[in-house]
Structures are given as C-alpha cells and as structure tokens.
C-alpha cells in the first residue's frame, strides 16, 4: 500500500535555503507555521495544516506527520514516574512520528518512556526483559502478514500478561478487519493508520492508561479482599476451635468436681483424712481451673471490645508471686515449684487483679505443658529500673516455627495436641502487661522446656499493709542463684 510521506530531508534542505542570518528566528513558531504550509498524515494523504499550538482544532483534526530525528527514549525528567510504552512497527519513521506527537503526554502525574521494536520477534525479547511495560502500540503486518496478531496471542497465552493494554494500528485494514480482530484477539483498541490523527492517538492512549490504572487498582483491591477473607476465615476457624476447646475445658473440671463429691458421699462413714484431703485438692484445682478459664475468656472479650479497665494501685509483687506459687503447688501433686522472689518490690504500681491473671496463667502453663517434668522454677529480680519475674519449666517446649505466633489469640503450638487449652492464655497475658506498661518475652527449645519472663517498670506507690505480708518469699528448698533467667539446657 502506497503512503504519502513527508520527506524530512527535503524539509531540512528547504528550511536551510530559507534561513536568514539569525538562525534562531528560523526556528520560531511563526517561521515554522509558514514553512509547513501543509501537513501530511502519517498513514494517508496530505491535508491542509493550520498552526494552533495544539494537536486539536475545533474544526479540524491535525493528522500525524513525520518528524526529524527528535526522538528521545528517555522519560521527561520533570516526572518521577513514567508510563512505559512499547512501539512495535517495521517502519522507523512511524516510531519517530509517534514519539514526536506523544513526547509531552501526561496522565496521573506520569510522563512517558518509549521502548522500540522493529519486529514481533524483537518485541518478544523486550517484553520478557521489561515486564513493567504497560502500553503496546502494535502494527499488524511486519515480518509476516499477521506478525502483530501472533504477538498478541503470544503475550496473552504464553507470557500470560493480561494487564498490558494493546492498541493495534494497521495500514492494511482489509487484511485485518476490525470486527474480526476485536472478536478473535484480546486487544484493547483498533485503529487504521489511514484515519489516525494526533488527537485520536492521544485519546486512545488516555483510555489505555486509564484502563491499565483501573485494572491495577482492581487487582490490588481484589488481593486485599482475598487476604482479608483468608484472615477472617482463619479467625473463624480459630474461634470455632476455641469454642469447642472451651466447652471441653468447662466440662472437664465439672466432671472432676462431681466425681470427687460422689466419692466423698459414698464413704462418709469411714473417711480417712488423707482421702478427704486428696479429694478436696481435686475439687479446689478443678474449681480454680474453671475460674481461670472464665476470667481469661471475659478479659479477652473486654480487651477486644475496648472495654478493659485498669485500676492501678500499690501491689506487693513479691508477696503476690509467692502466694500464687504456693496456691499452684497446692493443686499440683506431681510438680514441685521452687521460687525465690526476695528481690522483687513490695510496692509496685500495677493492677493487682490483672497481675494475678498474668502469673496464674504462666504458672498453670508451666505445669500443664510439662506433664513428665516435675520441676518448675520461679525467679524474681530488679535491674535498671524494671522488675523481672521468670517462670521456667522443662516440658515439651515450643516448635521454632511457632515462636512468632505464640502470643496470637486462639493459637496453639502444633505439639500441644492432647493437652487441654484454649489458646487465649498467652495472648491475654501479653495484652494485660502491655496496658500496664509491661511486656513478656520467652526462650524455648522443643522437648527441652521454656522460660517466660515478665518485665514491669518499677514505679513505687505507697499503700497499706500487704495482704501477703506473712507469705514466705522463698520456697523451703530454693537454691542460691544469680539474677536473670537461663535458657533451658
């Protein structure tokens, strides 16, 4: 197909012949408009040209013309980001004309950066090397009659690039009918070179960039929704598991209490003191277990709803921890709890009931997750303005892959199967300490044991006589030790 083409070299010679001594005046807009008395379109016949300072006129559409070698593939430095446009055409002058027309294009605060390919094969190499390309201006007839169409199929089916916007430009629409191409190929626009004007090219490029932007936005929103849905499904599953586990946790102590009471009733006439003491300890332990579960569940719900209330006051931390160690010992026949909290403050500013929940959970866990290791060690010390309490067991430990999730609500380590629990204890402990300005850390080794360490700032608050004044601050068999927890060996 023969195209009417403006000869850049002839234009240059004509301009040189008409130039006066002032070369700058020859490049002025007035001089240029005189010089270009008529403009030829890029792909069709010549039409009158009227200089308007823009690519569009109310009455006429200026057709694309060839420019001299003014193309620069680099983006406009005034923009931080650019739209990456790949021009694929076997005619170098089409590249020059396209860059000339679009060199000042801007959309969404982004300029343009051009990439060039003279064949479909060359375009494949560029597309594989530059996946960031967003817009493709593509000729149909190049090395073969349908090279452009085959490139479209390769992009969509082989490269699996569904996002790039493809604008098809053909000089031979008879060989590639618009309806057939739009129907059979995944392209986003179709233009005949013989009809393509500057404003039409701008319009198509705006539409393509907007379509790409909307597609990326939708893709990101879909991804976020997918992540939110997956997270919600995980939360629902964990909550369902918690409800099932909590139901079991409530039934177990109730069953223990009922069984112990029935045994006592059957042997009222010949009860021995040791037998009664044993059954009473079982009832006490089961009751404490149920109360702890109820308190933990209610506190977790209140924290989640933002309804938690903190009542700061003077807390005898040393006496409280010692008392809780003794209480846990009373209901733990198979374990020996050794503690030494003599160096802890007796007038710490904290919420007493919340601190009781913290250490009740930690001591209960130390016993529960060490069924075959009877020793539990509790230590307390002060360092650099902070009070520390460590609770160490030598039980099943925590798998390394679970360390970063151990304080997550409803989460239970994968090696706790068969051991009762709800998955809210450690999460609650972390929350209760955080709202009081404290924190908790741990070290753990699988099948060796764990040490959880509570840290609270030492802020004294004078209070009345401690309710724990008579509680020994060191167990009878405690040993001398240096402050600070040691990693289980």
C-alpha positions in Angstrom: 0.0 0.0 0.0 1.5 3.4 -1.0 1.7 6.0 1.6 2.1 9.8 1.2 5.1 10.6 3.3 6.6 13.9 4.3 10.3 13.8 3.4 12.3 15.0 6.5 15.5 15.6 4.5 13.7 17.7 1.9 12.1 19.8 4.6 15.5 20.3 6.2 17.0 21.5 2.9 14.1 23.8 2.3 14.5 25.3 5.8 18.2 25.9 5.3 17.6 27.6 2.0 15.1 29.9 3.6 17.1 30.7 6.7 18.4 34.2 7.3 21.4 35.3 9.3 19.5 34.8 12.6 19.2 31.0 12.9 17.0 31.3 16.0 14.4 33.3 14.1 14.1 30.4 11.6 13.1 28.1 14.4 10.4 30.3 15.8 6.7 29.2 15.8 5.8 31.9 13.2 8.6 30.7 10.9 7.7 27.1 11.4 4.0 27.7 10.5 5.0 29.4 7.3 7.3 26.6 6.4 4.7 23.9 7.0 2.1 25.1 4.6 0.6 21.7 4.5 0.9 18.6 6.7 0.8 15.1 5.6 -0.7 12.4 7.9 1.4 9.5 9.0 -0.5 6.9 7.1 -2.6 8.7 4.5 -3.0 11.6 2.1 -1.9 15.2 2.8 -4.3 17.7 4.3 -4.0 21.4 5.0 -2.1 22.3 8.1 -3.1 25.2 10.4 -0.8 26.0 13.3 -3.0 26.2 16.5 -0.4 25.5 19.2 -2.1 22.2 20.0 -2.9 18.8 18.4 -6.6 19.5 18.1 -8.7 22.2 16.5 -12.4 22.9 16.8 -12.9 22.3 13.1 -10.1 20.1 12.0 -8.1 17.2 13.4 -4.4 17.6 12.7 -3.0 14.3 11.2 0.2 12.8 12.4 3.3 13.9 10.5 6.9 12.6 10.3 9.4 14.5 12.4 13.1 14.7 12.0 15.3 12.8 14.5 13.9 14.4 17.6 13.0 11.2 19.4 14.4 10.6 22.9 13.5 7.3 24.6 14.2 8.8 28.0 11.3 10.0 30.1 10.6 13.6 30.8 12.8 14.4 33.8 10.1 16.6 35.3 8.1 13.4 36.1 9.1 11.0 38.9 7.3 8.1 37.2 6.6 7.3 33.6 4.2 5.2 31.5 6.2 2.5 29.7 5.1 2.4 26.0 6.4 -0.1 23.5 6.1 0.9 19.9 6.3 -2.2 17.5 6.4 -1.3 13.8 8.8 -2.2 11.0 8.8 1.4 9.7 11.3 3.5 11.7 9.5 6.7 10.6 6.4 5.5 12.4 8.4 5.4 15.6 9.7 8.9 15.0 6.3 10.3 14.3 4.7 8.6 17.4 7.4 9.8 19.8 7.1 13.4 18.3 3.4 13.5 18.9 3.3 11.9 22.3 6.5 13.3 23.8 4.6 15.6 26.1 1.9 13.1 27.1 1.0 13.1 30.8 -1.6 11.1 32.8 -1.9 10.6 36.6 1.3 12.7 37.2 3.3 10.3 35.0 5.1 11.1 31.7 6.1 8.6 29.0 9.1 6.4 28.4 9.3 4.8 25.0 10.7 1.4 24.0 11.1 0.4 20.4 10.9 -2.8 18.3 11.0 -3.2 14.5 9.6 -6.7 14.5 7.4 -9.0 16.6 10.4 -11.2 17.4 12.3 -8.2 18.8 9.2 -7.2 20.7 9.1 -10.6 22.5 12.7 -10.1 23.7 11.9 -6.6 25.0 8.6 -7.7 26.7 10.4 -10.6 28.5 13.1 -8.2 29.7 10.8 -5.4 30.7 7.6 -6.7 32.4 6.9 -3.2 33.5 5.7 -2.1 30.0 2.1 -1.1 30.3 1.1 0.1 26.8 1.8 -1.6 23.4 1.3 0.3 20.1 1.4 -2.6 17.6 1.5 -2.9 13.8 -0.1 -5.9 12.2 2.0 -6.6 9.1 5.7 -6.8 9.8 7.9 -9.8 9.1 4.8 -11.7 8.2 1.2 -10.7 7.3 -0.1 -11.5 10.8 3.1 -11.0 12.9 1.3 -8.5 15.1 -1.7 -10.7 15.7 0.6 -13.7 16.6 2.4 -11.4 19.0 -0.9 -10.6 20.7 -1.6 -14.3 21.2 1.9 -14.9 22.5 1.6 -12.1 25.0 -1.8 -13.3 26.4 -1.3 -17.1 26.1 2.5 -17.7 26.6 3.7 -14.6 28.5 0.4 -14.7 30.5 0.3 -10.9 30.5 -3.3 -10.0 30.8 -2.7 -6.4 32.1 -0.8 -4.8 29.2 -3.1 -2.6 27.1 -2.7 -3.3 23.4 -3.5 -0.7 20.7 -3.5 -2.2 17.2 -2.5 0.1 14.4 -2.7 -1.3 10.8 -2.1 0.2 7.4 -3.9 -2.6 5.7 -7.3 -2.9 7.4 -8.6 -5.2 4.6 -6.1 -7.9 5.7 -7.2 -7.4 9.3 -10.9 -6.5 9.5 -11.8 -4.6 12.7 -14.8 -6.7 13.8 -12.9 -9.9 13.3 -9.8 -8.7 15.1 -11.7 -7.3 18.1 -13.7 -10.6 18.3 -10.8 -13.1 17.9 -7.9 -11.3 19.7 -7.5 -9.9 23.1 -6.7 -6.3 22.2 -8.0 -3.1 23.7 -8.2 -0.7 20.7 -8.0 -0.9 16.9 -7.0 2.0 14.6 -6.5 2.3 10.9 -3.3 4.2 10.1 -5.1 6.0 7.3 -7.5 7.6 9.7 -5.3 8.0 12.8 -4.9 11.6 13.9 -2.9 13.2 16.7 -6.0 13.7 18.9 -7.2 10.2 18.2 -3.8 8.8 19.3 -3.9 10.9 22.5 -7.5 9.8 23.2 -6.6 6.1 22.7 -3.5 6.5 24.9 -5.5 8.2 27.7 -8.1 5.4 27.5 -5.4 2.7 27.6 -3.5 4.3 30.6 -6.8 4.8 32.4 -7.8 1.2 31.7 -4.4 -0.1 33.0 -4.6 2.1 36.1 -8.1 0.8 36.9 -7.1 -2.8 36.3 -4.1 -2.5 38.7 -6.4 -0.8 41.2 -9.0 -3.5 40.9 -6.3 -6.2 41.1 -4.8 -4.7 44.3 -8.3 -4.3 45.9 -9.1 -7.9 45.0 -5.8 -9.0 46.5 -6.5 -7.1 49.7 -10.0 -8.5 49.9 -8.6 -12.0 49.4 -6.2 -11.5 52.2 -8.9 -10.1 54.4 -11.2 -13.0 53.6 -8.4 -15.6 54.2 -7.6 -13.9 57.5 -11.3 -13.8 58.5 -11.7 -17.5 57.6 -8.6 -18.3 59.8 -10.0 -16.2 62.6 -13.4 -18.0 62.3 -11.7 -21.4 62.4 -9.6 -20.5 65.4 -12.7 -19.1 67.1 -14.6 -22.3 66.3 -11.7 -24.4 67.7 -11.7 -22.2 70.8 -15.4 -22.7 71.4 -15.0 -26.4 71.1 -12.0 -26.4 73.3 -13.6 -24.1 75.9 -16.6 -26.4 76.0 -14.4 -29.3 76.8 -12.4 -27.2 79.3 -15.6 -26.4 81.2 -16.9 -30.0 81.2 -13.6 -31.5 82.5 -13.4 -29.7 85.8 -17.1 -30.0 86.4 -16.8 -33.8 85.9 -13.8 -33.9 88.3 -15.8 -32.0 91.0 -18.8 -34.2 90.5 -16.7 -37.4 90.7 -14.9 -36.2 93.9 -18.2 -35.2 95.6 -19.8 -38.6 94.8 -16.8 -40.4 96.2 -17.0 -38.4 99.4 -20.7 -39.1 99.7 -20.2 -42.8 99.3 -17.6 -43.0 102.1 -18.9 -40.5 104.6 -18.9 -43.1 107.4 -15.3 -44.3 107.1 -13.4 -41.4 105.6 -9.7 -41.0 106.3 -8.1 -37.6 106.5 -5.7 -38.3 103.6 -8.5 -39.4 101.4 -10.6 -36.3 102.2 -7.6 -34.0 101.6 -6.9 -35.6 98.2 -10.5 -35.2 97.1 -10.6 -31.6 98.4 -7.5 -30.7 96.5 -9.0 -32.1 93.3 -12.1 -30.1 93.8 -10.1 -27.0 94.6 -7.9 -27.5 91.5 -10.9 -28.1 89.2 -12.6 -25.0 90.6 -9.5 -22.9 90.1 -9.1 -24.2 86.6 -12.7 -23.2 85.7 -12.5 -19.8 87.3 -9.2 -19.1 85.5 -10.8 -20.0 82.2 -13.9 -17.8 82.9 -11.7 -14.9 83.9 -9.4 -15.3 80.8 -12.3 -15.5 78.4 -14.1 -12.5 79.8 -11.0 -10.4 80.0 -10.1 -11.3 76.3 -13.5 -10.3 75.2 -13.4 -7.0 77.1 -10.0 -6.1 75.7 -11.1 -6.9 72.2 -14.2 -4.7 72.7 -12.0 -1.9 74.1 -13.8 -2.2 77.5 -10.9 -3.2 79.7 -10.4 -1.1 82.8 -7.1 -0.7 84.6 -7.1 0.1 88.3 -3.6 1.0 89.2 -2.6 0.8 92.9 0.1 -0.5 95.2 0.9 -4.1 94.6 3.1 -6.3 96.7 4.7 -8.0 93.7 7.0 -10.2 95.7 4.2 -11.4 98.1 1.7 -11.9 95.3 4.0 -14.1 93.2 5.0 -16.1 96.2 1.3 -16.6 97.2 0.4 -17.7 93.7 3.3 -20.2 93.6 2.1 -21.8 96.8 -1.5 -21.9 95.5 -0.4 -23.6 92.4 1.7 -26.0 94.4 -1.4 -27.0 96.5 -3.2 -28.2 93.4 -0.2 -29.7 91.6 0.6 -33.0 93.2 3.0 -34.1 90.5 5.1 -30.9 90.4 7.5 -29.1 92.7 7.5 -25.4 92.3 10.7 -23.8 93.6 10.7 -20.0 93.9 12.8 -17.1 95.2 11.3 -13.6 94.8 13.0 -11.8 97.7 14.5 -9.1 95.4 11.1 -8.1 93.9 9.5 -4.8 95.0 6.7 -4.9 97.6 5.0 -1.7 96.4 4.8 -1.8 92.6 2.4 0.4 90.8 0.1 -2.0 88.9 -3.4 -3.5 88.6 -3.4 -6.3 91.2 -6.2 -8.4 89.6 -4.6 -8.2 86.2 -1.2 -9.2 87.6 -2.9 -12.2 89.4 -4.3 -13.3 86.0 -0.8 -13.0 84.4 1.0 -15.2 86.8 -1.8 -17.6 87.3 -1.7 -18.3 83.5 2.1 -18.6 83.4 2.2 -21.0 86.4 -0.7 -23.1 85.1 1.0 -23.4 81.7 4.3 -24.4 83.3 2.6 -27.3 85.0 0.3 -28.2 82.2 2.9 -28.3 79.4 5.5 -30.3 81.4 3.5 -33.4 82.3 6.6 -35.5 82.7 9.0 -32.9 84.1 8.0 -32.1 87.7 10.4 -29.2 88.3 9.2 -25.6 87.9 11.5 -22.7 88.8 10.3 -19.1 89.5 12.8 -16.3 90.0 12.4 -12.5 90.6 14.9 -9.6 90.4 15.2 -5.9 89.7 17.5 -4.5 87.0 17.8 -0.9 85.6 14.5 0.3 86.9 12.5 -2.8 85.9 11.2 -5.8 87.9 11.6 -9.2 86.2 9.8 -12.5 87.0 10.8 -15.7 85.1 8.8 -18.9 85.1 10.8 -21.9 83.8 9.6 -25.4 83.0 11.4 -28.4 81.5 8.5 -29.7 79.4 7.6 -30.0 75.8 8.8 -26.6 74.7 7.7 -24.7 71.6 8.5 -25.5 68.0 10.7 -22.8 66.4 8.3 -22.2 63.6 5.6 -21.3 66.2 7.6 -18.8 68.1 6.3 -15.7 66.2 2.7 -16.8 66.7 2.7 -17.9 70.3 1.0 -14.7 71.6 -1.7 -14.7 68.9 -5.2 -15.2 70.0 -6.6 -18.7 69.8 -3.2 -20.0 68.6 -1.9 -23.3 70.0 1.5 -24.7 69.2 1.4 -27.8 67.0 3.0 -30.0 69.6 0.2 -29.4 72.2 -2.2 -32.0 70.7 -3.8 -33.9 73.6 -3.2 -31.2 76.2 -6.2 -29.1 77.2 -6.1 -25.4 76.4 -8.0 -22.6 74.6 -5.2 -20.6 73.0 -6.1 -17.3 74.7 -3.9 -17.5 77.8 -0.6 -16.2 76.5 -2.4 -13.7 74.3 -4.2 -12.4 77.3 -1.0 -12.2 79.4 0.7 -10.1 76.7 -2.3 -7.8 76.5 -2.6 -7.3 80.3 1.1 -6.5 80.6 1.1 -4.1 77.7 -1.8 -2.0 79.0 0.2 -1.6 82.3 3.4 -0.6 80.5 5.0 -4.1 80.9 6.0 -6.8 78.5 6.7 -10.5 78.2 9.5 -12.5 76.4 10.4 -16.1 76.2 13.1 -18.6 75.2 12.1 -22.1 74.4 13.6 -25.3 72.9 11.5 -28.1 71.6 11.3 -31.1 74.1 13.6 -29.2 76.5 11.5 -26.5 78.1 10.5 -22.9 78.1 11.2 -19.8 80.2 8.7 -16.9 80.1 9.9 -13.6 81.6 7.7 -10.8 82.7 9.0 -7.2 82.8 7.3 -4.4 84.7 8.6 -0.8 85.3 9.3 -0.2 89.0 7.1 2.7 90.0 6.5 2.8 93.7 3.2 3.7 95.2 2.7 3.7 98.9 -0.1 1.6 100.1 -1.5 0.0 103.3 -0.3 -3.2 104.9 0.3 -6.0 102.3 -2.2 -8.9 102.3 0.8 -11.1 101.5 2.9 -9.9 104.5 3.1 -13.4 106.0 3.9 -15.3 102.8 7.5 -16.6 102.6 9.3 -15.0 99.7 11.4 -18.1 99.1 10.4 -21.7 98.9 11.9 -24.0 101.5 14.2 -25.8 99.1 15.2 -22.8 96.9 18.9 -22.6 96.0 21.2 -19.7 95.6 21.1 -18.3 92.1 22.3 -15.3 90.1 19.6 -12.9 88.8 18.4 -13.4 85.3 16.7 -16.4 83.5 18.8 -19.1 81.9 17.9 -20.8 78.7 16.9 -24.4 79.4 19.6 -26.9 78.8 
